[in-house]
Amino acid sequence: MIQKTYQLPLTFKQILNLVLQLPSQEQEQLIQEIKKKSPKNKDEDFLRVFDRIGKNAQAKGLTEEVLEELLADES
């Protein structure tokens, strides 16, 4: 597998491409988590949701190295 290096914060397109690499079951789990954690304010657009998710992940210690490790293909 070819590994890419991403500059944080990730763009929406980069996040989408990473999500599309996940197995369909994990994609569905991610969609459900986003729906569960979405604010009741329906005015928040999708880009702001992903920006908030990215900031929360970084605040909890997500680094480029950790992200690459999590996305590494172990098959």
N, C-alpha and C positions, 0 to 999 in steps of 0.2 A: 504494500500500500504506500502511496506517495503521501507524505505528510506536508501540510501547509502550515506556515506560520502566520498568525493573525495578530494585527495590532489592536490592542484593546483601547477603547471600547469597540466591540464588533458592530458592523453595519447591519441593517435589517437584512440585506441580501446575503451577507455571510451567515447570519443566524439561520435564515431560511435554507440555505444550501446545506448547512450542518444538520438541520432537522430532517431534511429530505434523505440524508444518508442513514438515518436511523431505521431499524426494522419497523414495519407498519404498526405493530402492537405498541412499540414505544412511542411512535408518533401519536397514536390515539391517547395514550396515557398523558403525554405532554399537553395535548389539546384539552383533555378533561381537567388537568391541573390549572391550566390558564383560565378556563371557564370558572372553576371553583374559586380561584383567588382574584378574579377580576373584580374591580370595585363596582359597587352598585351604580356608580356614575357612568352612564352609557356614553357620555360625551368623550371619554378617554379613548383616543384612537389607538390602533394596533401598534404603531411605532412607539408611542409613549409607554404602552404595556411592556414591549420588549426592552425599551430603555430602562424602565424600572426593574425588570427582571435582571438585566445585565448589571445594574448598579448594586442590587441586592447580592448577586453572586460575587461580585468583586469585594463587597464589604465583608462577605463571609470567607474570603481568602482565595477566590478563583483567580488564577494567574494564567498566562499563556501556556506555561509548561503543564499546569494541572489540566487545562482544557485539552491540550494535545494528548496527554496521557489518557484522559477519559474517552477521547474519540479514536484512539489508536485501534486499528483493526487487529484483533488477536486471533484471527482464523488462520 
